[in-house]
Amino acid sequence: QTEQELKEVVKRQEEKMLQLIDKSGEVMRLTEEVSQLKRSLQHAETRAKVLWEEMQGQEKPKVDAAYVQERVLLRQEV
């Protein structure tokens, strides 16, 4: 009986370890997803800032898309 109880305890511990491993993998995946979202947000904020700067002081928008894209890329490098 004691041997059977010990086997059950070992089995439960193994199951708990597998659950922890699964959760660890999920945490790593979510961490990477958060990093990607932060990069996307930073790119969007940079683009918005450049566009805002280009639009300031212009009555009618006459923005050269290639020029704006170049500015966005340069700003992102900084």
C-alpha positions as CSV (number, residue, x, y, z in Angstrom):
1,Q,0.0,0.0,0.0
2,T,2.8,2.4,0.9
3,E,4.5,1.6,-2.5
4,Q,1.2,2.4,-4.3
5,E,0.9,5.7,-2.4
6,L,4.5,6.6,-3.3
7,K,3.8,5.9,-7.0
8,E,0.8,8.1,-6.9
9,V,2.7,10.9,-5.3
10,V,5.5,10.6,-7.9
11,K,2.9,10.6,-10.6
12,R,1.2,13.7,-9.3
13,Q,4.6,15.4,-9.0
14,E,5.5,14.5,-12.6
15,E,2.1,15.9,-13.8
16,K,2.8,19.2,-11.9
17,M,6.2,19.4,-13.4
18,L,4.7,19.0,-16.9
19,Q,2.1,21.7,-16.2
20,L,4.9,24.0,-15.1
21,I,6.9,23.3,-18.2
22,D,3.8,24.1,-20.3
23,K,3.2,27.3,-18.4
24,S,6.8,28.3,-18.8
25,G,6.6,27.9,-22.6
26,E,3.4,29.9,-22.6
27,V,5.1,32.7,-20.6
28,M,8.0,32.7,-23.1
29,R,5.6,32.9,-26.1
30,L,3.6,35.7,-24.4
31,T,6.8,37.6,-23.6
32,E,7.9,37.5,-27.2
33,E,4.4,38.6,-28.3
34,V,4.6,41.6,-26.0
35,S,8.0,42.5,-27.4
36,Q,6.6,42.4,-31.0
37,L,3.7,44.5,-29.9
38,K,6.0,47.1,-28.3
39,R,8.1,47.3,-31.5
40,S,4.9,47.7,-33.6
41,L,3.7,50.4,-31.3
42,Q,7.0,52.2,-31.4
43,H,7.0,52.1,-35.2
44,A,3.4,53.4,-35.3
45,E,4.3,56.2,-32.9
46,T,7.3,57.2,-35.0
47,R,5.2,57.2,-38.1
48,A,2.5,59.3,-36.4
49,K,5.1,61.8,-35.1
50,V,6.7,62.2,-38.6
51,L,3.3,62.7,-40.3
52,W,2.2,65.2,-37.6
53,E,5.4,67.2,-38.2
54,E,4.8,67.1,-41.9
55,M,1.2,68.2,-41.5
56,Q,1.9,71.1,-39.2
57,G,1.7,74.5,-40.8
58,Q,0.2,73.2,-44.0
59,E,-3.2,74.4,-45.0
60,K,-3.7,71.8,-47.6
61,P,-1.9,68.5,-47.2
62,K,0.8,68.1,-49.9
63,V,2.8,65.3,-48.4
64,D,5.3,63.4,-50.5
65,A,4.8,59.8,-49.4
66,A,8.3,58.7,-50.3
67,Y,9.8,61.6,-48.4
68,V,7.6,60.8,-45.3
69,Q,8.6,57.1,-45.5
70,E,12.2,58.0,-45.7
71,R,11.8,60.3,-42.6
72,V,10.0,57.5,-40.8
73,L,12.8,55.0,-41.5
74,L,15.5,57.5,-40.4
75,R,13.6,58.3,-37.2
76,Q,13.3,54.6,-36.5
77,E,17.0,54.2,-36.9
78,V,17.6,56.8,-34.2
